[in-house]
Amino acid sequence: MSDAAGESAFEALGGEGAVRHLVDRFYDLMDLEPRYADLRALHPSALDGSRDKLFWFLCGWLGGPGHYEERFGHPRLRARHLPFPIGVKERDDWLACMAQAMGEEGVPAALRERLHQAFFNTADWMRNRSI
């Protein structure tokens, strides 16, 4: 994912350290904020594996190193998420949690909007329930 000038979102965020901070804040919020309790309930009790997998995936998805694919092959996002009920509420909760994490991590507004649109497109495609 690159902008008009050719800079990847990975570079614009600040590389691996910034992606790790974003992912960690995302999961911290999921644990801390009551509004994300339903989203949190879809995850395992220990989030270490989820944190790593999202970090590895986002690095490559944002235009950086392909850590996820090196470990697991093609992400097959939809297939890997089919066991979980993902509807409009789950999509919107995930997006709200990520938006809050991006805001708290100081992601610049223009990049935040660009990423939000890309996250929305992916999250909406992941839905496997109509409601």
Steps between C-alpha positions, in 0.01 A plus 500: 500500500673815372396863465527714186864581582583129529548493877353189654263523793757292687762772445252780573412339834865475597589137433487190714523677836202720423295208365576301816392795719178535301419130530581496870279805563220339298505187717550699820185697419314180427591382850436834675195656337159352587367607158728239340398212730312315225799532266733383777279194559575379146871471587692248711550577869870572440555752221871448436445288189235738367731796554783332312283385212341842449842667522651258249202535268483880516871538428452336161151636431627853559788451257780384730661162561289191437542346846158333496543335162849383592352315798159387377475554125217697342285665770169358369330752731144411427557126529693538826220712651204286387472325839424837664166678463585827326210729424452874482541546877824300515635684196409837649640411843830392344516820296416718802767332710759545225395862443540569870841330502614700196385823665670421828820398321509836321452373145466816287141576395554453125669162552237402756224569245684307228549204731145515632365465147731208426413337834130550430526334158682200648278474809184524295626225268559282808133505602339158499166609648259751352420669832 
